[in-house]
């Protein structure tokens, strides 16, 4: 039986508790009632996924989605609905219906992908499959069969694994000179495997500069590992394999604008102060994907949050701005450009930016600094009363979480409080989690959880409303001032036990570890400067302030990334020559052990000759 959640029932749940938030309890009650009893988030998701489909940045489908979401915001009664242009491209890419299958000796449909902005086929292409020749003799043995044939290659490096596959003008795992001969022979294309049963889509690196004159040629298809093995085993058995593919890749000459969708509920008292509710609208477009959980779910939650607020007649003191970003998948491009377009005064008046981008789970928590925790707890309290089984947890730590692969990072980089909602729950229908979905052929409505999205849309609306009604803006993290040019110019380096390079590991999302190299340069005052570099690929960061205490053997360092965020390193030099301490990167502090890096110069290398 469908449960009813009425305004009268709020008294049972504790309407008085709603008053602990800053907003009007009656408005909050209306948001919750409408959100629980007449939620439209699933309708939004189905339209984005099934009517529009995958929404690659730079495609006609994404522009359709931008225009549709703008029109929906306008339909709900929001103000200042518009498309914020952040860039343009010379050529648009659209992927049409595509397939790849074995037709002989057995019929088998493949799960596959080909890079966005890569070459498609010129209609249906059917050809035999030949294994990639490893040397000149192997090439000579098959050269008369090459025209129109598919080359089966084991792939290498960037062709496989979670990074996906893109177009190449060479043949993976084949000597360059032989690869050139294969291409000149008129092969149909190359088939490479994924590492597993997932195929990951990504794009040509030059998609923003590509013109009609340099559209790529030469087809590369990545199939899941079991499909590759099926091809390979039949060839090994001496059977002739024939594959048929039709990749409808369409390039259209532009230029074409790249845009974010923006809409507002204007503030009644402080319209220039803003709370932003957001998600990214773009997705990858690999065959089979609908862009549902990455990130149709967050986009639908954002749309529904706006509808719920308008339905409830919310009149916030501050402006609540809704933004659907694009270019997120290519490096947070839309949100970065938006931040760059803001004046310093505008940046100073943004209270908070919320991003929903973690799949189908519910909004289960926020990571913040201690001075923000009380306000965020009050703002989210009504959600915990309305959804006691899907509660929001506020987790305070020493630093705002830095980095991150979504659009909140663009704001944190300039000191604006950006929040990525913790996604809590089962992970998806049928026991499937976000890793199964993320950028793969499985990003479809099949695994999305409707009841989680209901909570998320109510949570987004209530939290934004309460913060927009609060007495003050959300407190910000106070940045440590960096050494001045004069201080750096007067630096007098001294040798200490910690001087030089150290290595330690930090974890990411609990299941991946990355080596970090930190270098300390100490002066006579015991001040520390230096650099930090992680394998995670965030670029080199700078120690902007630090100290070394000889008596306690303690080193402290504030590390600032090129994007503006701070992290902390604190440790004590041990008798065994290691530094044991803590890395504060946001969320949860991590215990670390730093060691001197292993020597790799010729004098100590295991491959060097004895003297």
C-alpha positions in Angstrom: 0.0 0.0 0.0 1.3 3.5 -0.9 1.9 5.5 2.3 0.4 8.9 2.7 2.3 11.7 4.3 0.0 14.6 5.1 0.6 17.9 6.8 -1.5 16.7 9.7 0.8 13.7 10.1 3.7 16.0 10.6 2.5 16.5 14.2 3.1 12.9 14.9 6.6 13.0 13.5 7.3 16.2 15.5 6.5 19.4 13.6 8.2 21.3 16.4 11.4 19.7 15.2 11.0 21.4 11.8 11.2 24.7 13.6 14.8 24.0 14.5 15.6 24.8 10.9 15.8 28.4 9.7 12.9 28.2 7.2 9.1 28.5 7.6 8.0 25.1 9.1 4.8 25.3 7.0 6.8 25.6 3.8 9.0 22.7 4.8 6.0 20.6 5.6 4.5 21.3 2.1 7.8 20.3 0.5 7.9 17.1 2.4 4.2 16.2 1.8 4.4 16.9 -2.0 7.8 15.1 -2.2 6.6 12.0 -0.5 3.1 11.7 -2.1 3.4 13.2 -5.5 7.1 13.1 -6.5 7.9 13.6 -10.2 11.6 12.7 -10.0 11.2 9.4 -11.8 9.2 11.1 -14.6 12.1 13.5 -15.1 14.6 10.6 -15.1 12.7 8.5 -17.6 12.4 11.5 -20.0 16.1 12.3 -19.8 17.1 8.7 -20.2 14.5 7.2 -22.6 13.2 10.2 -24.6 16.5 12.2 -24.9 19.0 9.5 -24.2 22.8 9.8 -23.5 24.0 13.4 -23.5 27.6 13.7 -24.6 29.0 17.2 -24.3 29.1 18.6 -27.8 26.1 16.5 -29.1 22.7 17.5 -30.2 21.1 15.4 -27.5 22.8 17.4 -24.8 21.6 20.7 -26.3 18.1 19.2 -26.4 18.4 18.3 -22.7 19.7 21.8 -21.9 16.7 23.3 -23.7 14.2 20.9 -22.2 15.4 21.4 -18.6 15.4 25.2 -19.1 11.8 24.9 -20.3 10.9 22.7 -17.3 12.3 25.3 -14.9 10.3 28.0 -16.7 7.1 25.8 -16.5 7.5 25.5 -12.8 7.6 29.3 -12.5 11.3 29.9 -11.8 12.9 33.2 -12.9 16.0 34.0 -15.0 15.8 30.7 -16.8 18.6 30.7 -19.4 21.5 28.8 -21.0 24.8 30.0 -19.8 27.3 29.7 -22.6 30.8 28.7 -21.5 32.5 27.7 -24.7 32.0 26.4 -28.3 33.2 23.6 -30.5 34.0 23.6 -34.3 32.3 20.2 -34.9 29.4 18.4 -33.3 29.5 14.7 -32.7 26.4 12.5 -32.6 26.3 8.7 -32.2 23.5 7.0 -34.0 22.3 3.4 -33.5 25.3 1.1 -33.5 26.0 -2.6 -33.3 28.8 -5.1 -33.4 28.3 -8.8 -33.7 29.7 -12.1 -34.8 27.9 -13.7 -37.7 30.1 -16.7 -38.4 30.8 -19.3 -37.3 28.2 -18.5 -34.6 25.7 -15.7 -34.1 26.7 -13.5 -31.1 25.8 -9.9 -30.2 28.8 -8.1 -28.6 28.8 -5.5 -25.8 31.2 -2.9 -27.0 32.1 0.7 -27.3 34.0 3.1 -29.6 35.4 6.4 -28.6 33.2 9.5 -28.8 34.5 11.7 -31.6 36.1 8.7 -33.2 35.6 7.3 -36.7 32.5 5.2 -37.4 31.9 2.8 -40.2 30.5 3.8 -43.6 27.4 1.8 -43.3 27.4 -1.9 -42.4 30.9 -3.4 -42.6 31.4 -7.2 -42.6 34.8 -8.9 -42.7 36.8 -11.8 -41.5 38.9 -11.5 -38.3 42.7 -11.8 -38.4 45.0 -11.8 -35.4 47.3 -8.8 -35.3 50.7 -9.8 -36.8 53.6 -9.5 -34.4 56.3 -9.4 -37.0 57.0 -9.1 -40.7 56.7 -12.9 -41.3 53.2 -12.9 -39.7 52.2 -9.9 -41.8 53.4 -11.6 -45.0 51.3 -14.7 -44.2 48.1 -12.7 -44.1 48.7 -9.7 -46.4 46.5 -11.0 -49.2 43.5 -11.3 -46.8 43.8 -7.9 -45.2 41.5 -5.7 -47.3 38.2 -5.4 -45.4 39.3 -7.6 -42.5 39.1 -6.8 -38.8 42.3 -7.0 -36.9 42.1 -8.6 -33.4 44.6 -7.0 -31.1 45.2 -7.7 -27.4 45.5 -3.9 -26.8 47.8 -2.0 -24.5 47.8 0.6 -21.8 45.1 3.2 -22.5 43.2 0.8 -24.7 42.0 -1.4 -21.8 40.6 -1.2 -18.3 38.5 1.4 -16.8 40.0 4.2 -18.8 38.2 3.0 -21.9 39.2 3.1 -25.5 39.6 6.0 -28.1 40.4 6.2 -31.7 44.0 5.5 -32.8 45.7 6.1 -36.1 48.0 3.1 -35.2 47.4 -0.5 -34.3 47.8 -1.5 -30.6 50.5 -4.2 -29.8 51.8 -4.1 -33.4 55.2 -2.6 -34.5 54.7 0.8 -36.0 55.9 -0.1 -39.4 53.6 -3.1 -39.6 50.7 -1.0 -38.3 51.2 1.4 -41.2 51.1 -1.5 -43.6 47.9 -2.8 -42.1 46.2 0.6 -42.4 47.4 1.0 -45.9 46.0 -2.4 -46.8 42.4 -1.2 -46.2 41.5 -3.1 -43.1 37.9 -2.6 -41.7 39.2 -1.7 -38.3 40.7 -3.0 -35.0 39.1 -4.9 -32.2 40.6 -4.7 -28.7 39.4 -6.1 -25.3 38.4 -4.6 -22.1 40.0 -6.0 -18.9 36.6 -7.3 -17.8 32.9 -7.4 -18.6 32.7 -3.6 -18.5 33.4 -1.4 -21.5 34.2 2.2 -20.7 33.6 5.0 -23.1 35.8 8.2 -23.4 36.7 10.5 -26.2 39.3 11.9 -28.5 41.5 14.3 -26.7 41.2 17.0 -29.3 37.4 17.1 -29.5 37.3 20.8 -28.6 39.6 21.8 -31.5 38.6 19.1 -34.1 37.6 20.5 -37.5 35.9 18.8 -40.4 39.4 18.7 -42.0 40.9 16.5 -39.3 38.0 14.1 -38.5 39.7 10.8 -37.5 39.8 7.7 -39.8 40.3 4.1 -38.9 37.8 2.3 -36.6 38.7 0.9 -33.2 36.1 -1.1 -31.3 36.5 -2.3 -27.7 34.5 -5.4 -26.7 34.1 -6.9 -23.3 36.6 -9.5 -22.3 34.3 -12.5 -22.7 33.4 -11.4 -26.3 37.1 -11.0 -27.1 37.8 -14.4 -25.7 35.0 -15.9 -27.8 36.6 -14.5 -31.0 40.1 -15.5 -30.0 39.2 -19.1 -29.0 37.4 -19.7 -32.3 40.4 -18.4 -34.3 42.7 -20.7 -32.1 40.5 -23.6 -33.1 41.0 -22.9 -36.8 37.6 -21.5 -37.5 37.0 -18.5 -39.7 35.3 -15.7 -37.7 33.3 -13.0 -39.5 32.2 -9.9 -37.7 29.7 -7.3 -38.8 29.5 -3.8 -37.4 27.6 -0.6 -38.1 28.8 2.4 -36.1 26.8 5.5 -37.0 29.1 8.3 -36.0 27.9 11.7 -37.3 30.0 14.9 -37.5 28.4 18.2 -38.2 30.2 21.4 -38.9 29.6 24.3 -36.5 30.5 26.2 -34.5 28.2 25.1 -31.7 27.7 26.6 -28.3 28.4 24.6 -25.1 26.0 25.7 -22.3 24.9 25.1 -18.7 21.2 25.4 -17.8 20.4 28.0 -15.1 17.3 29.0 -13.2 16.4 30.8 -10.0 14.0 31.3 -7.2 14.9 35.0 -6.4 15.6 36.0 -2.8 13.1 38.4 -1.2 15.5 40.1 1.2 19.1 39.3 0.0 18.7 38.4 -3.7 22.4 38.9 -4.3 23.3 36.1 -1.8 22.9 32.7 -3.3 22.5 29.0 -2.5 23.2 26.7 -5.5 21.6 23.3 -6.1 23.3 21.5 -9.0 24.2 18.4 -10.9 25.8 17.6 -14.2 23.5 17.0 -17.1 26.1 15.6 -19.6 27.0 11.9 -19.8 29.0 9.5 -21.9 27.3 8.1 -24.9 28.6 4.5 -25.4 26.3 2.0 -27.0 23.8 0.7 -24.4 24.1 3.7 -22.1 21.3 6.1 -21.4 23.2 8.3 -19.0 20.8 7.4 -16.3 22.9 7.3 -13.1 25.7 9.5 -14.4 24.1 11.7 -14.1 20.4 11.7 -15.1 19.6 10.9 -11.4 21.3 14.0 -10.0 19.8 16.2 -12.8 16.3 14.8 -12.1 16.7 15.4 -8.4 17.7 19.0 -9.1 14.7 19.5 -11.3 12.3 18.0 -8.8 13.8 20.1 -5.9 13.0 23.2 -7.9 9.4 22.0 -8.5 8.9 21.1 -4.9 10.0 24.5 -3.7 7.7 26.3 -6.2 4.8 24.0 -5.3 5.3 24.8 -1.6 5.3 28.6 -2.3 8.8 29.0 -1.0 9.9 32.7 -0.8 13.5 32.4 0.5 15.4 35.4 1.8 18.3 34.5 -0.5 18.2 33.4 -4.1 18.2 29.6 -4.7 19.9 29.0 -8.0 19.6 25.7 -9.9 22.4 24.8 -12.4 22.8 21.8 -14.6 26.4 21.7 -15.6 27.9 20.3 -18.8 31.4 19.3 -19.7 31.8 17.6 -16.3 32.9 14.4 -17.9 35.7 16.1 -19.8 37.1 17.8 -16.7 34.5 20.0 -14.9 34.6 22.4 -17.8 31.2 24.0 -17.4 31.5 24.6 -13.7 35.0 25.9 -13.9 34.1 28.4 -16.6 31.1 29.5 -14.6 33.3 30.1 -11.5 35.7 32.1 -13.7 32.9 34.2 -15.0 32.0 35.4 -11.4 33.3 38.6 -9.9 35.0 38.5 -6.5 31.9 40.1 -5.0 29.7 37.4 -6.5 31.9 34.6 -5.2 31.8 36.1 -1.7 28.0 36.0 -1.7 27.6 32.3 -2.5 26.6 30.6 0.7 27.0 27.0 -0.5 27.0 24.8 -3.6 25.5 21.4 -3.5 26.2 18.7 -6.2 24.3 15.5 -6.6 26.4 13.2 -8.7 26.9 9.7 -7.2 24.4 7.4 -8.8 21.0 6.2 -7.6 21.6 6.2 -3.8 20.0 8.7 -1.5 21.6 11.9 -0.2 23.0 10.4 3.0 25.5 13.0 4.3 27.6 16.1 3.9 31.3 16.5 4.7 32.1 19.9 6.1 34.3 21.8 8.5 33.4 22.2 12.2 32.1 25.8 11.9 29.5 24.7 9.3 28.3 21.6 11.0 25.6 23.1 13.2 24.0 25.1 10.4 24.0 22.1 8.1 22.5 19.8 10.8 19.7 22.3 11.3 19.1 22.6 7.6 18.8 18.8 7.1 17.0 18.0 10.4 13.5 17.9 8.7 14.8 15.3 6.2 15.8 13.0 9.0 12.4 13.3 10.6 10.6 12.7 7.3 12.9 9.8 6.2 14.2 8.2 9.4 15.5 5.2 7.4 17.4 7.4 5.0 18.9 9.9 7.4 21.5 12.6 6.5 24.7 12.5 8.5 26.8 15.7 8.9 30.5 14.8 9.3 32.8 17.6 10.4 36.5 17.5 9.8 39.5 19.7 9.8 39.4 20.7 6.1 36.9 21.0 3.4 37.2 18.0 1.1 39.6 18.8 -1.7 39.8 17.5 -5.2 37.0 15.2 -6.1 35.8 14.3 -9.6 32.7 16.5 -9.7 31.6 20.1 -10.0 31.8 21.0 -6.3 35.6 21.0 -6.7 35.5 24.0 -9.0 34.0 26.0 -6.1 36.1 24.7 -3.3 39.2 25.7 -5.4 38.3 29.3 -4.9 37.1 29.1 -1.3 33.4 28.8 -2.0 31.9 26.0 0.1 31.1 23.1 -2.3 29.5 19.9 -1.2 29.2 16.5 -2.9 26.3 14.7 -1.4 27.4 11.3 0.1 25.5 8.7 -1.7 24.2 6.1 0.8 22.1 2.9 0.1 22.2 -0.4 -1.6 24.0 1.0 -4.7 21.3 -0.1 -7.1 18.7 -2.7 -8.1 19.8 -6.3 -8.6 22.8 -5.9 -6.4 24.6 -3.6 -8.8 26.7 -0.8 -7.5 28.0 2.4 -9.1 31.2 0.9 -10.3 29.1 -1.5 -12.4 27.3 1.5 -13.9 29.9 4.3 -14.1 30.7 5.2 -17.8 29.7 1.7 -18.9 27.1 0.0 -21.1 25.0 -0.6 -18.0 24.0 3.0 -17.2 20.3 2.5 -17.7 17.1 3.0 -15.7 17.1 -0.7 -14.9 19.3 -0.4 -11.8 18.1 3.0 -10.5 16.1 3.1 -7.2 13.1 5.4 -7.2 12.6 5.7 -3.5 16.2 6.9 -3.0 15.6 9.6 -5.6 12.5 10.7 -3.8 14.5 11.3 -0.6 17.2 13.1 -2.5 14.8 15.5 -4.2 13.2 16.4 -0.8 16.5 16.6 0.9 17.9 19.0 -1.8 14.9 21.3 -1.6 14.7 21.4 2.2 18.4 21.9 2.7 18.7 24.7 0.2 15.5 26.4 1.5 16.7 26.4 5.1 20.1 27.7 4.2 18.5 30.4 2.1 16.5 31.4 5.1 19.3 31.3 7.6 20.5 34.4 9.6 24.0 34.3 7.9 25.9 32.8 5.0 27.5 29.4 5.7 30.9 30.0 7.3 33.9 29.5 5.1 37.2 27.8 5.7 39.9 30.3 6.6 42.9 29.8 4.4 46.4 29.9 5.9 48.4 32.8 4.3 51.2 31.6 2.1 54.8 32.7 2.6 55.3 36.2 1.1 57.8 36.9 -1.7 60.0 38.6 0.8 60.0 35.6 3.1 60.8 33.3 0.3 63.6 35.6 -1.0 65.2 35.6 2.5 65.0 31.9 2.8 68.1 30.3 4.3 68.0 26.5 3.8 69.6 24.3 6.5 70.0 20.6 6.6 67.7 18.7 9.0 66.7 15.1 9.5 63.5 15.7 7.4 65.0 17.6 4.6 64.4 16.2 1.1 61.9 13.8 -0.3 59.5 11.3 1.4 56.9 9.0 0.1 53.6 7.8 1.6 50.3 6.4 0.5 46.8 7.8 0.7 43.5 6.1 -0.1 40.8 7.2 -2.4 37.2 5.9 -2.1 38.4 3.3 0.3 39.6 0.8 -2.3 42.4 2.6 -4.2 45.8 3.8 -2.9 48.1 6.4 -4.4 51.7 7.1 -3.7 52.5 10.7 -2.7 55.9 12.3 -2.7 56.4 15.3 -0.4 59.6 17.3 -0.3 60.7 19.4 2.7 63.0 22.4 2.6 63.7 23.8 6.1 65.2 27.2 7.0 67.1 28.4 10.1 63.9 29.5 11.8 62.4 26.0 11.5 60.0 27.1 8.8 59.2 24.5 6.1 58.4 25.0 2.4 58.4 22.4 -0.4 56.1 20.5 -2.8 53.8 17.5 -2.9 53.0 15.3 -5.9 50.5 12.5 -6.0 50.0 9.6 -8.4 46.3 10.5 -8.4 47.2 13.1 -11.0 46.2 16.3 -9.4 49.4 18.1 -10.4 52.1 19.5 -8.1 51.0 21.2 -4.9 52.9 23.6 -2.8 53.7 23.8 0.9 52.5 27.3 1.7 53.3 27.2 5.4 55.0 24.7 7.6 57.2 24.1 10.7 59.9 21.7 12.0 60.4 21.3 15.7 63.8 19.8 16.4 63.0 19.1 20.1 59.8 17.1 19.4 60.8 15.9 15.9 57.5 17.2 14.6 56.9 18.4 11.1 53.7 20.3 10.1 52.8 21.4 6.6 49.8 23.1 4.9 49.7 22.0 1.3 47.8 24.0 -1.3 46.9 22.6 -4.7 46.9 24.6 -7.9 43.1 24.6 -7.6 43.3 26.4 -4.3 42.4 23.8 -1.7 44.4 23.1 1.4 45.4 19.8 3.0 47.5 19.2 6.1 50.4 16.9 6.8 51.5 16.3 10.4 54.1 13.8 11.5 56.8 12.8 14.0 60.2 11.5 13.0 60.7 8.0 14.4 63.9 6.3 15.6 63.5 3.9 12.6 63.8 6.7 10.2 60.2 6.9 9.2 57.7 9.8 9.7 54.5 8.6 11.3 51.6 11.0 11.3 48.3 12.1 9.7 47.2 13.4 6.4 44.1 15.7 6.6 42.6 15.9 3.2 39.0 16.4 4.2 36.4 13.7 5.0 38.4 11.5 7.3 42.0 12.0 8.4 44.3 9.2 7.2 47.2 7.7 9.2 50.3 7.6 7.1 53.9 6.4 7.3 56.4 8.3 5.2 59.6 6.8 4.1 62.6 7.9 2.1 62.1 6.9 -1.6 64.1 4.0 -2.9 67.1 5.0 -4.9 66.8 4.4 -8.7 70.0 6.0 -10.0 72.5 4.1 -12.1 74.9 3.6 -9.2 72.4 1.7 -7.2 70.2 0.2 -9.9 69.9 -3.6 -9.9 70.6 -3.4 -13.7 73.9 -1.6 -13.4 77.1 -3.4 -13.9 79.4 -4.1 -10.9 82.5 -1.8 -10.8 
